[in-house]
Amino acid sequence: MPGPLYVPVLPTRPHALAAYRALRPDVQAQVVPLWTLPPHPGMRPQPLAQALRKDAGRVAAAHRHGPAWLDAPFADEGEAAVLAGVLPPDWWAERRTPRPVTGPDRPTAQRSWALAAAQQQGCGLGIRVSVPGEWNDRTTTSARRLLERTDPTLPVHLLLDLGAVLPSRPDASKEALRALDALVPLASWRTVAVASGGFPEPPEDFREGTLYEAPRPDWETWHEIRHSGRSYLPLLRYGDYGILPAAYTARTPASGNGGPAWGVLRYTTPRSYLLAMALQRGTHRDAVNRAAARSLTGLPDFRGPSAGAGEGWLRDCAQGSVTTGNHSVWNRVGNMQHMTFVVSSLTARSDNEP
């Protein structure tokens, strides 16, 4: 199959960008992230412009040599106007790796900005269609109208976003197929990616010293789609939200104060997501965090430091040869191990397909 295997939906936060940059070159070559700018409700134009410029600059710096998507799905008309001033068409022409994204139900200003940027850049336009629940056939009409406004010579890429896919959504694959059946015939898509988020929020009884295991319904949804027999299956690419819940990308960035008093070490296995509590501060912080790392490195499915830098850090933390980290480190390490494992899993599947 030509093209990258994996389209993770990632927030434009330093920890996620650091995780992408730290991937092995062979893994990174298969990853085209959909970077998502966070919402900034009520922020005045000048600080908003500074925040947008900083986030977009980080993405451009991380993708000097590889493609990516850059989306502002939460921008209202006012924020879209600021965005157009911060990232005008010339910005996209000079930085050809990030590609703009819009969607059929976006504010007019956001759609106009993305279309102008894609036209100037010429590398392609991402069209992100959200399916958070049941598929709505009205979205087909909206998507068709958006495509009619797009230069027919411009490459278009379908980014189907299922949002959170947890055990409470057993019909997610059925709704995804309904959406794909309606949308795929609308254009000669260069890419069709299906993204969903399966890592759960920590449970209510989450506590120190307990390893919490959750299923991978997003991965199961992907396999159900792949076994559907549809003619367009060779076009499809897998996507997810990395190791954070899908709702994380919609959260306004916190301002200082070091974050919550505790966080999570996360690990991905073929069957499960594993979560262990880590402490941000406190007298017993290091002991608790090293024990959390040992609970992961002691798993039968732990892949060992040869698998990647994420596993290497967990091993070193468990053994006491590195500091026990903070929220940024835990998120970075978690995404490193997860993205590396997903690419390995997808590569193995691709190699075994006829």
Summary of the structure (lengths in Angstrom):
residues: 354
radius of gyration: 20.1
end to end distance: 10.7
largest distance: 61.7
contacts: 1156
relative contact order: 0.13
helix: 44%
strand: 18%
